[in-house]
Amino acid sequence: MSLPDRPDDTDAAFQQALERLLLPLARLCLDRGHGFPVLAEAMKRALVAAAREVHSGAQASRDVSRVATTTGLTRREVTRITNTPAAEAAPRSSPATQVFTRWMGSRRLQDKDGRPKALPRQGKAPSFEELARSVTRDVHPRSLLEELCRLGLVSFDPVSDTVTLQQDSFVPSADLSRLLGFVGSNVGDHLSAAVANLAAGGAGEKPPHFEQAVFADGLSAASAARLRGLVTEQWRALMAALVPELEAMIEVDGRDPAAQPLRRVRIGLYTFHAEAPAAAPSSPHEPDPS
């Protein structure tokens, strides 16, 4: 007699790990003024790309079916993603960013010098309320105002009951674009290393990537700041030791046909600190350890 399948204990651990990984991504989306559609589209594209890596040797004629089966997406979605370049696949922007864009681009909402006018919060057009309703009636204008204030795009003066634009562009600056690129590259490679090590460990193999961390609880804010200085010193020492070695390796490997194909490497170091969770209160049914 066969016993009913029981959920693997690792399922709960996987779910918890997945949520912890997605939380910073969700914060990044919200900080940039994007919600679920952007994250969902990115996740779909990532699933398709990962499935193609899994089925790299599959026949082209069966590619869509295999990817759809592996990812749980429909064949139609897989085909759409395959045929749509990533730069053109961004979902519709959030209502808040649409309000900002319309305000910036409407001549009716500009003064004689072409600058966006301050708008009364309520009333007939031109007003912020009417501008918000021209974009969507699914979200209350007050909610859109709060979101735009949170993003630092507008300010609200309760005395005059007016709303004023604080930024002239919602497009990231060149420097911010570079920072976002670094986030994707650095964190993406770190996560790729962790996932590859996890897969190797499950298969009983030696982890292919170095990945270690030191963590501690019970530090004050001042100690955390001091720790950052200590780590910075270690990073400088690590850079001084690694860079000459890397340059020498690149020169030698570039001349060695046996070294082909060449590989890339990323070596990183980071610190993170946050308020520690409060200790669980002692149970009234247990003696106080003190």
C-alpha positions in Angstrom: 0.0 0.0 0.0 1.4 3.4 -1.0 1.3 6.2 1.5 -0.1 9.6 0.4 2.6 12.1 -0.6 3.5 14.5 2.1 4.8 18.0 1.3 8.6 18.2 1.4 9.9 20.2 4.4 12.0 22.2 2.0 8.8 23.6 0.3 8.2 26.0 3.3 11.9 26.9 3.4 11.8 27.6 -0.4 8.7 29.8 -0.1 10.2 31.8 2.7 13.5 32.2 0.8 11.6 33.3 -2.3 9.6 35.9 -0.4 12.8 37.3 1.2 14.4 37.6 -2.2 11.4 39.2 -3.8 10.8 41.8 -1.0 13.8 44.0 -2.0 12.7 43.7 -5.7 9.3 44.9 -4.7 10.8 47.8 -2.8 12.8 48.7 -5.9 9.7 48.7 -8.1 7.7 50.8 -5.7 10.6 53.3 -5.3 10.7 53.7 -9.1 6.9 54.2 -9.2 6.1 50.8 -10.7 3.8 48.1 -9.4 2.9 44.5 -10.2 2.7 44.7 -14.0 6.4 45.5 -14.4 7.5 42.8 -11.9 5.2 40.3 -13.5 6.5 40.9 -17.0 10.1 40.7 -15.8 9.4 37.5 -14.0 7.8 36.0 -17.1 10.8 36.9 -19.3 13.2 35.5 -16.7 11.2 32.2 -16.6 11.3 31.9 -20.4 15.1 32.6 -20.5 15.8 30.1 -17.7 13.6 27.4 -19.3 15.6 27.9 -22.6 18.8 27.3 -20.7 17.3 24.1 -19.3 16.2 22.9 -22.8 19.2 24.3 -24.7 19.4 21.2 -26.8 15.8 21.0 -27.8 14.6 21.2 -31.4 13.5 24.6 -32.4 10.1 23.3 -33.5 9.4 22.0 -30.0 11.0 25.0 -28.1 7.7 26.9 -27.4 5.9 23.8 -26.1 8.8 22.8 -23.8 9.2 26.3 -22.4 5.4 26.6 -21.8 5.3 23.2 -20.1 8.3 24.0 -17.9 7.2 27.5 -16.9 3.4 27.1 -16.7 3.0 30.0 -19.1 0.7 29.6 -22.1 2.2 28.9 -25.5 0.8 32.3 -26.6 2.7 34.1 -23.8 5.9 32.3 -24.6 5.6 33.3 -28.3 4.8 36.9 -27.4 7.8 37.2 -25.1 10.1 35.4 -27.6 9.0 37.8 -30.4 9.1 41.0 -28.3 12.5 42.7 -27.5 12.9 43.4 -23.8 13.1 47.1 -24.3 9.7 47.1 -26.0 8.0 44.8 -23.6 7.5 47.2 -20.6 3.9 47.1 -19.4 1.8 50.2 -19.0 3.3 52.6 -16.5 1.6 53.2 -13.2 -1.3 55.7 -12.9 0.9 58.0 -10.7 3.6 58.2 -13.4 1.0 58.7 -16.1 -0.4 61.7 -14.1 3.1 63.1 -13.8 3.8 62.6 -17.5 0.5 64.2 -18.6 1.1 67.2 -16.3 4.5 67.7 -17.7 3.4 67.4 -21.3 0.1 69.3 -21.3 0.3 72.9 -22.7 -3.0 73.6 -20.9 -1.2 72.9 -17.6 1.8 75.1 -18.3 2.4 78.8 -17.8 3.6 81.3 -20.5 7.2 80.2 -20.0 6.3 76.5 -20.5 6.7 75.5 -16.8 4.1 73.3 -15.2 1.6 75.3 -13.2 0.7 74.7 -9.6 -2.8 73.2 -9.5 -5.6 73.5 -7.0 -6.2 70.1 -5.5 -9.9 70.2 -6.2 -12.4 71.9 -8.5 -12.9 72.2 -12.2 -10.1 71.8 -14.7 -7.4 72.7 -14.5 -7.1 71.0 -11.1 -5.1 68.0 -9.8 -8.4 66.1 -9.2 -9.5 66.5 -12.8 -6.0 65.7 -14.1 -6.0 62.5 -12.0 -9.5 61.5 -13.3 -8.4 62.1 -16.9 -5.8 59.3 -16.3 -7.9 56.8 -14.4 -11.1 56.5 -12.4 -10.0 53.3 -10.8 -7.7 55.0 -8.3 -8.9 57.9 -6.1 -7.2 61.3 -6.8 -6.2 61.5 -3.1 -4.4 58.2 -3.4 -2.5 59.3 -6.5 -1.5 62.5 -4.8 -0.1 60.6 -1.8 1.8 58.3 -4.1 3.3 61.2 -6.1 4.3 62.9 -2.8 5.9 59.7 -1.6 7.9 59.5 -4.8 9.1 63.1 -4.3 7.5 64.2 -7.6 5.0 66.7 -6.2 4.5 68.7 -3.0 1.1 69.5 -1.4 0.5 72.8 0.4 -2.5 72.3 2.8 -2.8 76.0 3.4 -3.4 77.0 -0.2 -4.7 73.5 -1.1 -2.5 73.4 -4.1 -0.2 70.7 -5.7 3.1 71.6 -7.2 5.5 69.6 -9.4 8.9 69.1 -7.7 10.8 67.3 -10.5 11.1 68.0 -14.2 11.7 64.4 -15.3 10.7 60.9 -14.1 13.4 59.4 -16.3 16.4 58.3 -14.3 19.5 60.5 -14.7 22.5 59.1 -16.4 24.2 58.5 -13.0 21.1 56.8 -11.6 20.9 54.6 -14.7 24.5 53.5 -14.1 23.6 52.7 -10.4 20.6 50.6 -11.5 22.9 48.8 -13.9 25.3 48.0 -11.1 22.5 46.8 -8.9 21.3 44.4 -11.6 24.9 43.2 -12.4 26.2 42.9 -8.8 23.1 41.4 -7.2 22.3 39.3 -10.2 25.7 37.7 -10.2 25.7 37.2 -6.4 22.3 35.5 -6.7 23.4 33.4 -9.6 26.4 32.2 -7.6 24.1 31.3 -4.7 21.6 29.4 -6.9 24.4 27.5 -8.6 25.9 26.6 -5.3 22.5 25.4 -4.0 22.0 23.2 -7.1 25.5 21.7 -6.7 25.0 21.0 -3.0 21.7 19.2 -3.8 23.5 17.1 -6.3 26.3 16.3 -3.9 28.9 18.3 -5.8 31.4 20.9 -4.7 30.0 24.4 -4.8 31.5 26.1 -7.9 31.5 29.7 -6.5 32.9 31.2 -3.3 30.1 32.6 -1.2 30.6 33.3 2.5 29.2 35.8 5.0 29.7 36.9 8.6 26.7 38.1 10.5 26.1 39.4 14.0 23.3 40.7 16.2 23.3 43.2 19.1 25.2 46.1 17.5 24.5 49.7 18.1 24.1 52.2 15.2 27.5 53.6 16.1 29.1 50.2 16.0 27.5 49.4 12.6 29.0 52.7 11.3 32.4 51.7 12.7 32.1 48.3 11.1 31.6 49.8 7.7 34.9 51.6 8.1 36.7 48.4 9.0 35.2 46.6 6.0 36.2 49.5 3.7 39.8 49.0 4.9 39.6 45.3 4.1 38.1 46.0 0.7 41.0 48.3 -0.2 43.4 45.7 0.8 41.6 43.1 -1.2 41.5 45.3 -4.2 45.3 46.0 -3.9 46.0 42.3 -3.8 43.5 41.2 -6.5 43.8 43.8 -9.3 47.5 43.1 -10.2 46.8 39.3 -10.1 43.7 39.7 -12.4 45.6 41.9 -14.8 48.4 39.3 -15.1 45.9 36.5 -15.6 44.1 38.4 -18.3 47.3 39.0 -20.2 48.4 35.4 -20.0 45.0 33.8 -20.8 44.5 36.1 -23.7 47.5 34.6 -25.4 46.7 31.0 -24.6 44.5 29.2 -27.1 43.8 26.5 -24.6 42.2 29.1 -22.3 39.3 29.6 -24.7 36.5 30.2 -24.2 37.3 33.0 -21.8 35.2 33.6 -18.7 34.2 36.6 -16.8 34.4 37.0 -13.0 32.9 39.3 -10.4 34.3 39.6 -6.9 32.2 41.6 -4.4 32.0 42.6 -0.7 29.1 44.3 1.0 27.7 45.2 4.4 24.1 45.5 5.4 22.6 46.5 8.7 19.0 46.9 9.9 17.1 47.1 13.1 17.1 43.7 14.8 13.7 42.1 15.5 12.5 42.5 19.1 13.3 39.5 21.3 10.3 37.2 21.9 8.8 37.9 25.4 9.3 35.2 28.0 6.4 32.8 28.4 4.5 33.2 31.7 4.6 29.4 32.1 8.4 29.3 32.0 10.8 30.5 34.7 12.7 33.7 33.9 16.3 32.7 32.9 17.7 35.7 34.9 
